[in-house]
Amino acid sequence: MEYYEHKLIKRAQKLRKNMTEEERKLWYSFLRSLPVKFVRQKAIGNYIVDFYCASKKLVIELDGSQHYEDEGKEYDRARDAYLQSLGLTVLRYSNYDFHKMYKAICEDIWNHLGLE
């Protein structure tokens, strides 16, 4: 079981109710129908990840423009390092790429899951 800050639970619940357009599309048209279980807005340590599959130790992040500013990049580097220290694989996709290459992103996720 992953450690998490209990104070993040209410924030994670709020984020689940207010998913971005990209998160909603990935969740409703791909992730929730997979043969492995994903959860949305999962608290892990001091962070909330967009999507998490415990059985495959996989985190999926959909990044808006704030992630490409200096502060966002540094935050994401620290966050990814922490998640990787727990043995998790982090897949990041920009919202821009999501709109341009949705099918390729779904295929990439599928391949990382090692599903037949």
Biopython code that builds the backbone (N, CA, C, O; Angstrom):
import numpy as np
from Bio.PDB.StructureBuilder import StructureBuilder

atoms = [
    (1, "MET", "N", (0.849, -1.181, 0.000)),
    (1, "MET", "CA", (0.000, 0.000, 0.000)),
    (1, "MET", "C", (0.888, 1.236, 0.000)),
    (1, "MET", "O", (1.855, 1.311, 0.759)),
    (2, "GLU", "N", (0.565, 2.193, -0.841)),
    (2, "GLU", "CA", (1.356, 3.405, -0.933)),
    (2, "GLU", "C", (0.995, 4.364, 0.199)),
    (2, "GLU", "O", (-0.162, 4.470, 0.607)),
    (3, "TYR", "N", (2.010, 5.051, 0.688)),
    (3, "TYR", "CA", (1.817, 6.077, 1.688)),
    (3, "TYR", "C", (1.230, 7.318, 1.013)),
    (3, "TYR", "O", (1.570, 7.613, -0.132)),
    (4, "TYR", "N", (0.363, 8.038, 1.700)),
    (4, "TYR", "CA", (-0.138, 9.298, 1.170)),
    (4, "TYR", "C", (-0.493, 10.228, 2.325)),
    (4, "TYR", "O", (-0.763, 9.791, 3.444)),
    (5, "GLU", "N", (-0.486, 11.511, 2.022)),
    (5, "GLU", "CA", (-0.882, 12.522, 2.989)),
    (5, "GLU", "C", (-2.410, 12.555, 3.051)),
    (5, "GLU", "O", (-3.063, 12.768, 2.029)),
    (6, "HIS", "N", (-2.980, 12.350, 4.226)),
    (6, "HIS", "CA", (-4.430, 12.320, 4.370)),
    (6, "HIS", "C", (-5.071, 13.650, 3.977)),
    (6, "HIS", "O", (-6.223, 13.680, 3.543)),
    (7, "LYS", "N", (-4.336, 14.739, 4.126)),
    (7, "LYS", "CA", (-4.882, 16.058, 3.779)),
    (7, "LYS", "C", (-5.159, 16.179, 2.274)),
    (7, "LYS", "O", (-5.893, 17.074, 1.857)),
    (8, "LEU", "N", (-4.589, 15.301, 1.465)),
    (8, "LEU", "CA", (-4.783, 15.359, 0.019)),
    (8, "LEU", "C", (-6.071, 14.688, -0.446)),
    (8, "LEU", "O", (-6.476, 14.866, -1.594)),
    (9, "ILE", "N", (-6.713, 13.928, 0.417)),
    (9, "ILE", "CA", (-7.892, 13.154, 0.012)),
    (9, "ILE", "C", (-9.016, 14.063, -0.489)),
    (9, "ILE", "O", (-9.598, 13.795, -1.540)),
    (10, "LYS", "N", (-9.325, 15.113, 0.234)),
    (10, "LYS", "CA", (-10.397, 16.016, -0.192)),
    (10, "LYS", "C", (-10.048, 16.699, -1.507)),
    (10, "LYS", "O", (-10.917, 16.892, -2.357)),
    (11, "ARG", "N", (-8.797, 17.058, -1.675)),
    (11, "ARG", "CA", (-8.369, 17.689, -2.928)),
    (11, "ARG", "C", (-8.488, 16.696, -4.087)),
    (11, "ARG", "O", (-8.943, 17.056, -5.173)),
    (12, "ALA", "N", (-8.078, 15.449, -3.852)),
    (12, "ALA", "CA", (-8.180, 14.421, -4.896)),
    (12, "ALA", "C", (-9.642, 14.194, -5.288)),
    (12, "ALA", "O", (-9.949, 14.036, -6.470)),
    (13, "GLN", "N", (-10.539, 14.179, -4.307)),
    (13, "GLN", "CA", (-11.962, 14.002, -4.597)),
    (13, "GLN", "C", (-12.483, 15.155, -5.450)),
    (13, "GLN", "O", (-13.257, 14.943, -6.384)),
    (14, "LYS", "N", (-12.062, 16.363, -5.131)),
    (14, "LYS", "CA", (-12.475, 17.538, -5.898)),
    (14, "LYS", "C", (-11.943, 17.452, -7.335)),
    (14, "LYS", "O", (-12.656, 17.779, -8.284)),
    (15, "LEU", "N", (-10.692, 17.012, -7.487)),
    (15, "LEU", "CA", (-10.109, 16.875, -8.818)),
    (15, "LEU", "C", (-10.836, 15.805, -9.640)),
    (15, "LEU", "O", (-10.994, 15.957, -10.851)),
    (16, "ARG", "N", (-11.279, 14.723, -8.984)),
    (16, "ARG", "CA", (-12.030, 13.681, -9.686)),
    (16, "ARG", "C", (-13.349, 14.232, -10.228)),
    (16, "ARG", "O", (-13.775, 13.886, -11.330)),
    (17, "LYS", "N", (-13.980, 15.086, -9.443)),
    (17, "LYS", "CA", (-15.256, 15.673, -9.866)),
    (17, "LYS", "C", (-15.067, 16.723, -10.958)),
    (17, "LYS", "O", (-16.002, 17.007, -11.707)),
    (18, "ASN", "N", (-13.881, 17.298, -11.056)),
    (18, "ASN", "CA", (-13.620, 18.385, -12.003)),
    (18, "ASN", "C", (-12.472, 18.041, -12.941)),
    (18, "ASN", "O", (-11.543, 18.831, -13.109)),
    (19, "MET", "N", (-12.534, 16.866, -13.550)),
    (19, "MET", "CA", (-11.469, 16.444, -14.456)),
    (19, "MET", "C", (-11.410, 17.378, -15.671)),
    (19, "MET", "O", (-12.409, 17.969, -16.080)),
    (20, "THR", "N", (-10.213, 17.485, -16.223)),
    (20, "THR", "CA", (-10.053, 18.260, -17.451)),
    (20, "THR", "C", (-10.704, 17.501, -18.607)),
    (20, "THR", "O", (-11.007, 16.314, -18.491)),
    (21, "GLU", "N", (-10.908, 18.188, -19.699)),
    (21, "GLU", "CA", (-11.462, 17.559, -20.906)),
    (21, "GLU", "C", (-10.626, 16.358, -21.322)),
    (21, "GLU", "O", (-11.169, 15.310, -21.673)),
    (22, "GLU", "N", (-9.300, 16.508, -21.284)),
    (22, "GLU", "CA", (-8.396, 15.435, -21.690)),
    (22, "GLU", "C", (-8.480, 14.250, -20.732)),
    (22, "GLU", "O", (-8.496, 13.098, -21.165)),
    (23, "GLU", "N", (-8.533, 14.532, -19.430)),
    (23, "GLU", "CA", (-8.653, 13.452, -18.440)),
    (23, "GLU", "C", (-9.965, 12.692, -18.625)),
    (23, "GLU", "O", (-9.987, 11.462, -18.570)),
    (24, "ARG", "N", (-11.054, 13.422, -18.844)),
    (24, "ARG", "CA", (-12.354, 12.765, -19.049)),
    (24, "ARG", "C", (-12.316, 11.843, -20.267)),
    (24, "ARG", "O", (-12.794, 10.710, -20.209)),
    (25, "LYS", "N", (-11.753, 12.328, -21.360)),
    (25, "LYS", "CA", (-11.712, 11.513, -22.576)),
    (25, "LYS", "C", (-10.878, 10.254, -22.357)),
    (25, "LYS", "O", (-11.304, 9.156, -22.713)),
    (26, "LEU", "N", (-9.685, 10.411, -21.768)),
    (26, "LEU", "CA", (-8.830, 9.242, -21.550)),
    (26, "LEU", "C", (-9.513, 8.249, -20.618)),
    (26, "LEU", "O", (-9.453, 7.042, -20.853)),
    (27, "TRP", "N", (-10.158, 8.737, -19.568)),
    (27, "TRP", "CA", (-10.814, 7.869, -18.601)),
    (27, "TRP", "C", (-12.011, 7.146, -19.219)),
    (27, "TRP", "O", (-12.088, 5.918, -19.187)),
    (28, "TYR", "N", (-12.932, 7.910, -19.774)),
    (28, "TYR", "CA", (-14.192, 7.319, -20.227)),
    (28, "TYR", "C", (-14.077, 6.548, -21.536)),
    (28, "TYR", "O", (-14.860, 5.629, -21.775)),
    (29, "SER", "N", (-13.123, 6.899, -22.382)),
    (29, "SER", "CA", (-13.060, 6.185, -23.657)),
    (29, "SER", "C", (-11.899, 5.206, -23.753)),
    (29, "SER", "O", (-11.718, 4.566, -24.789)),
    (30, "PHE", "N", (-11.096, 5.078, -22.671)),
    (30, "PHE", "CA", (-9.993, 4.128, -22.756)),
    (30, "PHE", "C", (-9.693, 3.442, -21.424)),
    (30, "PHE", "O", (-9.886, 2.232, -21.307)),
    (31, "LEU", "N", (-9.237, 4.166, -20.440)),
    (31, "LEU", "CA", (-8.680, 3.543, -19.232)),
    (31, "LEU", "C", (-9.672, 2.697, -18.443)),
    (31, "LEU", "O", (-9.328, 1.606, -17.990)),
    (32, "ARG", "N", (-10.875, 3.178, -18.276)),
    (32, "ARG", "CA", (-11.792, 2.418, -17.403)),
    (32, "ARG", "C", (-12.269, 1.119, -18.026)),
    (32, "ARG", "O", (-12.841, 0.279, -17.332)),
    (33, "SER", "N", (-12.044, 0.936, -19.330)),
    (33, "SER", "CA", (-12.476, -0.313, -19.980)),
    (33, "SER", "C", (-11.345, -1.331, -20.119)),
    (33, "SER", "O", (-11.552, -2.415, -20.665)),
    (34, "LEU", "N", (-10.161, -0.996, -19.633)),
    (34, "LEU", "CA", (-9.024, -1.913, -19.738)),
    (34, "LEU", "C", (-9.178, -3.095, -18.784)),
    (34, "LEU", "O", (-9.915, -3.001, -17.803)),
    (35, "PRO", "N", (-8.497, -4.196, -19.057)),
    (35, "PRO", "CA", (-8.599, -5.366, -18.172)),
    (35, "PRO", "C", (-7.784, -5.240, -16.879)),
    (35, "PRO", "O", (-7.742, -6.179, -16.085)),
    (36, "VAL", "N", (-7.143, -4.100, -16.665)),
    (36, "VAL", "CA", (-6.468, -3.814, -15.395)),
    (36, "VAL", "C", (-7.151, -2.604, -14.780)),
    (36, "VAL", "O", (-7.734, -1.781, -15.486)),
    (37, "LYS", "N", (-7.076, -2.504, -13.466)),
    (37, "LYS", "CA", (-7.785, -1.431, -12.764)),
    (37, "LYS", "C", (-6.934, -0.169, -12.668)),
    (37, "LYS", "O", (-5.791, -0.205, -12.213)),
    (38, "PHE", "N", (-7.509, 0.934, -13.101)),
    (38, "PHE", "CA", (-6.938, 2.256, -12.912)),
    (38, "PHE", "C", (-7.816, 3.025, -11.949)),
    (38, "PHE", "O", (-9.026, 2.804, -11.889)),
    (39, "VAL", "N", (-7.211, 3.931, -11.192)),
    (39, "VAL", "CA", (-7.959, 4.874, -10.376)),
    (39, "VAL", "C", (-7.569, 6.278, -10.819)),
    (39, "VAL", "O", (-6.480, 6.502, -11.346)),
    (40, "ARG", "N", (-8.480, 7.214, -10.593)),
    (40, "ARG", "CA", (-8.257, 8.605, -10.969)),
    (40, "ARG", "C", (-7.838, 9.414, -9.750)),
    (40, "ARG", "O", (-8.287, 9.160, -8.632)),
    (41, "GLN", "N", (-6.978, 10.383, -9.982)),
    (41, "GLN", "CA", (-6.579, 11.341, -8.954)),
    (41, "GLN", "C", (-6.209, 10.645, -7.645)),
    (41, "GLN", "O", (-6.851, 10.837, -6.613)),
    (42, "LYS", "N", (-5.176, 9.849, -7.718)),
    (42, "LYS", "CA", (-4.701, 9.031, -6.597)),
    (42, "LYS", "C", (-3.628, 9.779, -5.810)),
    (42, "LYS", "O", (-2.653, 10.266, -6.384)),
    (43, "ALA", "N", (-3.810, 9.865, -4.508)),
    (43, "ALA", "CA", (-2.795, 10.466, -3.637)),
    (43, "ALA", "C", (-1.690, 9.442, -3.395)),
    (43, "ALA", "O", (-1.948, 8.321, -2.957)),
    (44, "ILE", "N", (-0.458, 9.847, -3.688)),
    (44, "ILE", "CA", (0.726, 9.020, -3.429)),
    (44, "ILE", "C", (1.761, 9.948, -2.813)),
    (44, "ILE", "O", (2.219, 10.894, -3.455)),
    (45, "GLY", "N", (2.126, 9.676, -1.573)),
    (45, "GLY", "CA", (3.053, 10.576, -0.880)),
    (45, "GLY", "C", (2.432, 11.947, -0.746)),
    (45, "GLY", "O", (1.297, 12.076, -0.288)),
    (46, "ASN", "N", (3.170, 12.975, -1.142)),
    (46, "ASN", "CA", (2.683, 14.348, -1.084)),
    (46, "ASN", "C", (2.085, 14.809, -2.406)),
    (46, "ASN", "O", (1.893, 16.007, -2.612)),
    (47, "TYR", "N", (1.794, 13.885, -3.292)),
    (47, "TYR", "CA", (1.346, 14.221, -4.637)),
    (47, "TYR", "C", (0.017, 13.556, -4.968)),
    (47, "TYR", "O", (-0.381, 12.572, -4.344)),
    (48, "ILE", "N", (-0.654, 14.116, -5.962)),
    (48, "ILE", "CA", (-1.852, 13.497, -6.525)),
    (48, "ILE", "C", (-1.548, 13.252, -7.991)),
    (48, "ILE", "O", (-1.243, 14.185, -8.734)),
    (49, "VAL", "N", (-1.633, 11.999, -8.404)),
    (49, "VAL", "CA", (-1.361, 11.651, -9.800)),
    (49, "VAL", "C", (-2.688, 11.570, -10.553)),
    (49, "VAL", "O", (-3.727, 11.282, -9.958)),
    (50, "ASP", "N", (-2.652, 11.822, -11.852)),
    (50, "ASP", "CA", (-3.881, 11.817, -12.647)),
    (50, "ASP", "C", (-4.512, 10.433, -12.694)),
    (50, "ASP", "O", (-5.695, 10.277, -12.391)),
    (51, "PHE", "N", (-3.731, 9.434, -13.072)),
    (51, "PHE", "CA", (-4.232, 8.054, -13.169)),
    (51, "PHE", "C", (-3.172, 7.100, -12.626)),
    (51, "PHE", "O", (-1.973, 7.318, -12.802)),
    (52, "TYR", "N", (-3.633, 6.043, -11.966)),
    (52, "TYR", "CA", (-2.702, 5.104, -11.345)),
    (52, "TYR", "C", (-3.217, 3.678, -11.487)),
    (52, "TYR", "O", (-4.387, 3.399, -11.221)),
    (53, "CYS", "N", (-2.332, 2.781, -11.907)),
    (53, "CYS", "CA", (-2.623, 1.353, -11.981)),
    (53, "CYS", "C", (-1.657, 0.651, -11.019)),
    (53, "CYS", "O", (-0.472, 0.502, -11.319)),
    (54, "ALA", "N", (-2.171, 0.224, -9.869)),
    (54, "ALA", "CA", (-1.328, -0.388, -8.840)),
    (54, "ALA", "C", (-0.717, -1.706, -9.316)),
    (54, "ALA", "O", (0.452, -1.976, -9.041)),
    (55, "SER", "N", (-1.489, -2.526, -10.023)),
    (55, "SER", "CA", (-0.979, -3.844, -10.426)),
    (55, "SER", "C", (0.189, -3.738, -11.405)),
    (55, "SER", "O", (1.020, -4.644, -11.476)),
    (56, "LYS", "N", (0.257, -2.646, -12.156)),
    (56, "LYS", "CA", (1.340, -2.453, -13.129)),
    (56, "LYS", "C", (2.329, -1.376, -12.680)),
    (56, "LYS", "O", (3.288, -1.069, -13.389)),
    (57, "LYS", "N", (2.089, -0.808, -11.502)),
    (57, "LYS", "CA", (2.950, 0.260, -10.957)),
    (57, "LYS", "C", (3.160, 1.368, -11.990)),
    (57, "LYS", "O", (4.283, 1.790, -12.266)),
    (58, "LEU", "N", (2.033, 1.824, -12.552)),
    (58, "LEU", "CA", (2.070, 2.783, -13.636)),
    (58, "LEU", "C", (1.272, 4.036, -13.293)),
    (58, "LEU", "O", (0.130, 3.954, -12.841)),
    (59, "VAL", "N", (1.883, 5.185, -13.511)),
    (59, "VAL", "CA", (1.259, 6.489, -13.326)),
    (59, "VAL", "C", (1.152, 7.142, -14.696)),
    (59, "VAL", "O", (2.100, 7.111, -15.480)),
    (60, "ILE", "N", (0.002, 7.729, -14.980)),
    (60, "ILE", "CA", (-0.188, 8.470, -16.227)),
    (60, "ILE", "C", (-0.526, 9.909, -15.877)),
    (60, "ILE", "O", (-1.415, 10.181, -15.070)),
    (61, "GLU", "N", (0.197, 10.814, -16.498)),
    (61, "GLU", "CA", (-0.015, 12.242, -16.289)),
    (61, "GLU", "C", (-0.335, 12.919, -17.611)),
    (61, "GLU", "O", (0.339, 12.685, -18.614)),
    (62, "LEU", "N", (-1.362, 13.758, -17.611)),
    (62, "LEU", "CA", (-1.694, 14.596, -18.760)),
    (62, "LEU", "C", (-1.346, 16.026, -18.371)),
    (62, "LEU", "O", (-1.905, 16.569, -17.418)),
    (63, "ASP", "N", (-0.432, 16.627, -19.103)),
    (63, "ASP", "CA", (0.146, 17.907, -18.709)),
    (63, "ASP", "C", (-0.376, 19.080, -19.522)),
    (63, "ASP", "O", (-0.297, 19.097, -20.750)),
    (64, "GLY", "N", (-0.910, 20.057, -18.804)),
    (64, "GLY", "CA", (-1.301, 21.319, -19.402)),
    (64, "GLY", "C", (-0.098, 22.242, -19.501)),
    (64, "GLY", "O", (1.022, 21.852, -19.170)),
    (65, "SER", "N", (-0.330, 23.458, -19.953)),
    (65, "SER", "CA", (0.759, 24.401, -20.240)),
    (65, "SER", "C", (1.594, 24.762, -19.015)),
    (65, "SER", "O", (2.781, 25.056, -19.157)),
    (66, "GLN", "N", (1.007, 24.749, -17.816)),
    (66, "GLN", "CA", (1.760, 25.111, -16.609)),
    (66, "GLN", "C", (2.939, 24.176, -16.358)),
    (66, "GLN", "O", (3.888, 24.548, -15.667)),
    (67, "HIS", "N", (2.888, 22.993, -16.901)),
    (67, "HIS", "CA", (3.968, 22.023, -16.716)),
    (67, "HIS", "C", (5.208, 22.352, -17.549)),
    (67, "HIS", "O", (6.263, 21.746, -17.363)),
    (68, "TYR", "N", (5.082, 23.291, -18.446)),
    (68, "TYR", "CA", (6.195, 23.628, -19.334)),
    (68, "TYR", "C", (6.853, 24.953, -18.981)),
    (68, "TYR", "O", (7.742, 25.418, -19.694)),
    (69, "GLU", "N", (6.420, 25.560, -17.886)),
    (69, "GLU", "CA", (7.092, 26.728, -17.342)),
    (69, "GLU", "C", (8.176, 26.217, -16.404)),
    (69, "GLU", "O", (8.105, 25.083, -15.930)),
    (70, "ASP", "N", (9.183, 27.050, -16.133)),
    (70, "ASP", "CA", (10.327, 26.607, -15.315)),
    (70, "ASP", "C", (9.897, 25.999, -13.988)),
    (70, "ASP", "O", (10.387, 24.935, -13.610)),
    (71, "GLU", "N", (8.995, 26.653, -13.281)),
    (71, "GLU", "CA", (8.551, 26.155, -11.976)),
    (71, "GLU", "C", (7.847, 24.805, -12.120)),
    (71, "GLU", "O", (8.060, 23.904, -11.309)),
    (72, "GLY", "N", (7.019, 24.665, -13.137)),
    (72, "GLY", "CA", (6.316, 23.408, -13.370)),
    (72, "GLY", "C", (7.256, 22.280, -13.732)),
    (72, "GLY", "O", (7.080, 21.148, -13.281)),
    (73, "LYS", "N", (8.257, 22.584, -14.545)),
    (73, "LYS", "CA", (9.240, 21.562, -14.922)),
    (73, "LYS", "C", (9.998, 21.057, -13.707)),
    (73, "LYS", "O", (10.205, 19.853, -13.555)),
    (74, "GLU", "N", (10.411, 21.972, -12.844)),
    (74, "GLU", "CA", (11.163, 21.583, -11.646)),
    (74, "GLU", "C", (10.291, 20.742, -10.706)),
    (74, "GLU", "O", (10.742, 19.729, -10.172)),
    (75, "TYR", "N", (9.060, 21.164, -10.514)),
    (75, "TYR", "CA", (8.120, 20.420, -9.678)),
    (75, "TYR", "C", (7.931, 19.008, -10.226)),
    (75, "TYR", "O", (7.958, 18.038, -9.468)),
    (76, "ASP", "N", (7.740, 18.890, -11.537)),
    (76, "ASP", "CA", (7.538, 17.581, -12.156)),
    (76, "ASP", "C", (8.779, 16.703, -12.046)),
    (76, "ASP", "O", (8.656, 15.491, -11.870)),
    (77, "ARG", "N", (9.963, 17.285, -12.145)),
    (77, "ARG", "CA", (11.195, 16.490, -11.991)),
    (77, "ARG", "C", (11.275, 15.886, -10.583)),
    (77, "ARG", "O", (11.578, 14.704, -10.422)),
    (78, "ALA", "N", (11.001, 16.712, -9.572)),
    (78, "ALA", "CA", (11.042, 16.227, -8.185)),
    (78, "ALA", "C", (9.956, 15.173, -7.957)),
    (78, "ALA", "O", (10.190, 14.148, -7.317)),
    (79, "ARG", "N", (8.797, 15.439, -8.479)),
    (79, "ARG", "CA", (7.676, 14.517, -8.324)),
    (79, "ARG", "C", (7.964, 13.182, -9.001)),
    (79, "ARG", "O", (7.752, 12.124, -8.408)),
    (80, "ASP", "N", (8.445, 13.229, -10.239)),
    (80, "ASP", "CA", (8.774, 11.994, -10.956)),
    (80, "ASP", "C", (9.869, 11.209, -10.249)),
    (80, "ASP", "O", (9.812, 9.981, -10.183)),
    (81, "ALA", "N", (10.867, 11.914, -9.720)),
    (81, "ALA", "CA", (11.951, 11.238, -8.996)),
    (81, "ALA", "C", (11.390, 10.505, -7.775)),
    (81, "ALA", "O", (11.774, 9.369, -7.498)),
    (82, "TYR", "N", (10.484, 11.158, -7.051)),
    (82, "TYR", "CA", (9.872, 10.520, -5.884)),
    (82, "TYR", "C", (9.079, 9.279, -6.305)),
    (82, "TYR", "O", (9.234, 8.208, -5.719)),
    (83, "LEU", "N", (8.239, 9.430, -7.313)),
    (83, "LEU", "CA", (7.412, 8.307, -7.759)),
    (83, "LEU", "C", (8.267, 7.158, -8.267)),
    (83, "LEU", "O", (7.966, 5.993, -8.004)),
    (84, "GLN", "N", (9.324, 7.478, -8.989)),
    (84, "GLN", "CA", (10.235, 6.442, -9.483)),
    (84, "GLN", "C", (10.967, 5.760, -8.332)),
    (84, "GLN", "O", (11.289, 4.575, -8.418)),
    (85, "SER", "N", (11.234, 6.501, -7.253)),
    (85, "SER", "CA", (11.892, 5.890, -6.092)),
    (85, "SER", "C", (10.998, 4.836, -5.437)),
    (85, "SER", "O", (11.481, 3.972, -4.706)),
    (86, "LEU", "N", (9.705, 4.912, -5.702)),
    (86, "LEU", "CA", (8.750, 3.916, -5.194)),
    (86, "LEU", "C", (8.598, 2.746, -6.161)),
    (86, "LEU", "O", (7.804, 1.836, -5.921)),
    (87, "GLY", "N", (9.355, 2.771, -7.251)),
    (87, "GLY", "CA", (9.279, 1.707, -8.244)),
    (87, "GLY", "C", (8.178, 1.909, -9.272)),
    (87, "GLY", "O", (7.804, 0.971, -9.975)),
    (88, "LEU", "N", (7.654, 3.129, -9.365)),
    (88, "LEU", "CA", (6.580, 3.419, -10.303)),
    (88, "LEU", "C", (7.142, 3.956, -11.621)),
    (88, "LEU", "O", (8.158, 4.650, -11.641)),
    (89, "THR", "N", (6.477, 3.629, -12.697)),
    (89, "THR", "CA", (6.792, 4.189, -14.006)),
    (89, "THR", "C", (5.826, 5.338, -14.247)),
    (89, "THR", "O", (4.622, 5.201, -14.032)),
    (90, "VAL", "N", (6.357, 6.474, -14.695)),
    (90, "VAL", "CA", (5.535, 7.657, -14.952)),
    (90, "VAL", "C", (5.515, 7.928, -16.450)),
    (90, "VAL", "O", (6.557, 8.121, -17.077)),
    (91, "LEU", "N", (4.316, 7.937, -17.008)),
    (91, "LEU", "CA", (4.132, 8.301, -18.411)),
    (91, "LEU", "C", (3.514, 9.694, -18.447)),
    (91, "LEU", "O", (2.476, 9.935, -17.830)),
    (92, "ARG", "N", (4.151, 10.607, -19.170)),
    (92, "ARG", "CA", (3.650, 11.981, -19.292)),
    (92, "ARG", "C", (3.318, 12.282, -20.743)),
    (92, "ARG", "O", (4.080, 11.972, -21.659)),
    (93, "TYR", "N", (2.158, 12.895, -20.923)),
    (93, "TYR", "CA", (1.726, 13.312, -22.248)),
    (93, "TYR", "C", (1.207, 14.739, -22.148)),
    (93, "TYR", "O", (0.450, 15.068, -21.234)),
    (94, "SER", "N", (1.615, 15.581, -23.087)),
    (94, "SER", "CA", (1.103, 16.948, -23.095)),
    (94, "SER", "C", (-0.327, 16.947, -23.629)),
    (94, "SER", "O", (-0.706, 16.085, -24.422)),
    (95, "ASN", "N", (-1.100, 17.911, -23.191)),
    (95, "ASN", "CA", (-2.457, 18.043, -23.713)),
    (95, "ASN", "C", (-2.424, 18.286, -25.224)),
    (95, "ASN", "O", (-3.298, 17.818, -25.954)),
    (96, "TYR", "N", (-1.429, 19.006, -25.676)),
    (96, "TYR", "CA", (-1.286, 19.277, -27.113)),
    (96, "TYR", "C", (-1.131, 17.949, -27.874)),
    (96, "TYR", "O", (-1.846, 17.691, -28.842)),
    (97, "ASP", "N", (-0.191, 17.117, -27.420)),
    (97, "ASP", "CA", (0.009, 15.813, -28.062)),
    (97, "ASP", "C", (-1.234, 14.939, -27.937)),
    (97, "ASP", "O", (-1.567, 14.185, -28.851)),
    (98, "PHE", "N", (-1.911, 15.044, -26.808)),
    (98, "PHE", "CA", (-3.128, 14.264, -26.580)),
    (98, "PHE", "C", (-4.152, 14.545, -27.680)),
    (98, "PHE", "O", (-4.784, 13.625, -28.199)),
    (99, "HIS", "N", (-4.309, 15.803, -28.025)),
    (99, "HIS", "CA", (-5.279, 16.166, -29.057)),
    (99, "HIS", "C", (-4.810, 15.770, -30.452)),
    (99, "HIS", "O", (-5.630, 15.458, -31.316)),
    (100, "LYS", "N", (-3.515, 15.779, -30.676)),
    (100, "LYS", "CA", (-2.980, 15.479, -31.997)),
    (100, "LYS", "C", (-2.764, 13.982, -32.228)),
    (100, "LYS", "O", (-2.863, 13.501, -33.356)),
    (101, "MET", "N", (-2.468, 13.249, -31.143)),
    (101, "MET", "CA", (-2.061, 11.842, -31.287)),
    (101, "MET", "C", (-2.744, 10.937, -30.266)),
    (101, "MET", "O", (-2.095, 10.082, -29.664)),
    (102, "TYR", "N", (-4.018, 11.115, -30.074)),
    (102, "TYR", "CA", (-4.746, 10.355, -29.053)),
    (102, "TYR", "C", (-4.564, 8.845, -29.215)),
    (102, "TYR", "O", (-4.261, 8.144, -28.250)),
    (103, "LYS", "N", (-4.749, 8.359, -30.423)),
    (103, "LYS", "CA", (-4.650, 6.911, -30.667)),
    (103, "LYS", "C", (-3.239, 6.398, -30.344)),
    (103, "LYS", "O", (-3.089, 5.328, -29.755)),
    (104, "ALA", "N", (-2.210, 7.157, -30.728)),
    (104, "ALA", "CA", (-0.827, 6.747, -30.444)),
    (104, "ALA", "C", (-0.557, 6.736, -28.944)),
    (104, "ALA", "O", (0.178, 5.879, -28.453)),
    (105, "ILE", "N", (-1.139, 7.670, -28.220)),
    (105, "ILE", "CA", (-0.971, 7.698, -26.762)),
    (105, "ILE", "C", (-1.636, 6.475, -26.139)),
    (105, "ILE", "O", (-1.064, 5.845, -25.250)),
    (106, "CYS", "N", (-2.828, 6.137, -26.596)),
    (106, "CYS", "CA", (-3.502, 4.940, -26.075)),
    (106, "CYS", "C", (-2.675, 3.685, -26.370)),
    (106, "CYS", "O", (-2.566, 2.800, -25.522)),
    (107, "GLU", "N", (-2.106, 3.611, -27.543)),
    (107, "GLU", "CA", (-1.250, 2.471, -27.892)),
    (107, "GLU", "C", (-0.009, 2.422, -27.014)),
    (107, "GLU", "O", (0.419, 1.344, -26.604)),
    (108, "ASP", "N", (0.572, 3.582, -26.724)),
    (108, "ASP", "CA", (1.750, 3.638, -25.864)),
    (108, "ASP", "C", (1.414, 3.148, -24.454)),
    (108, "ASP", "O", (2.174, 2.385, -23.858)),
    (109, "ILE", "N", (0.287, 3.587, -23.936)),
    (109, "ILE", "CA", (-0.149, 3.129, -22.608)),
    (109, "ILE", "C", (-0.356, 1.612, -22.638)),
    (109, "ILE", "O", (0.125, 0.898, -21.758)),
    (110, "TRP", "N", (-1.067, 1.128, -23.647)),
    (110, "TRP", "CA", (-1.307, -0.319, -23.800)),
    (110, "TRP", "C", (0.011, -1.088, -23.782)),
    (110, "TRP", "O", (0.144, -2.098, -23.090)),
    (111, "ASN", "N", (0.980, -0.601, -24.548)),
    (111, "ASN", "CA", (2.284, -1.270, -24.620)),
    (111, "ASN", "C", (2.999, -1.270, -23.279)),
    (111, "ASN", "O", (3.633, -2.263, -22.921)),
    (112, "HIS", "N", (2.910, -0.181, -22.534)),
    (112, "HIS", "CA", (3.535, -0.123, -21.206)),
    (112, "HIS", "C", (2.855, -1.068, -20.216)),
    (112, "HIS", "O", (3.485, -1.537, -19.268)),
    (113, "LEU", "N", (1.596, -1.342, -20.435)),
    (113, "LEU", "CA", (0.880, -2.262, -19.556)),
    (113, "LEU", "C", (1.236, -3.714, -19.844)),
    (113, "LEU", "O", (1.004, -4.589, -19.010)),
    (114, "GLY", "N", (1.795, -3.972, -21.012)),
    (114, "GLY", "CA", (2.186, -5.329, -21.370)),
    (114, "GLY", "C", (0.997, -6.248, -21.561)),
    (114, "GLY", "O", (1.067, -7.437, -21.251)),
    (115, "LEU", "N", (-0.098, -5.696, -22.072)),
    (115, "LEU", "CA", (-1.305, -6.497, -22.277)),
    (115, "LEU", "C", (-1.275, -7.167, -23.644)),
    (115, "LEU", "O", (-0.664, -6.660, -24.584)),
    (116, "GLU", "N", (-1.930, -8.290, -23.739)),
    (116, "GLU", "CA", (-2.012, -9.047, -25.001)),
    (116, "GLU", "C", (-3.283, -8.684, -25.725)),
    (116, "GLU", "O", (-3.547, -9.206, -26.808)),
]
sb = StructureBuilder()
sb.init_structure("model")
sb.init_model(0)
sb.init_chain("A")
sb.init_seg("    ")
for serial, (resi, resn, name, xyz) in enumerate(atoms, 1):
    if name == "N":
        sb.init_residue(resn, " ", resi, " ")
    sb.init_atom(name, np.array(xyz, "f"), 0.0, 1.0, " ", f" {name:<3s}", serial, name[0])
structure = sb.get_structure()
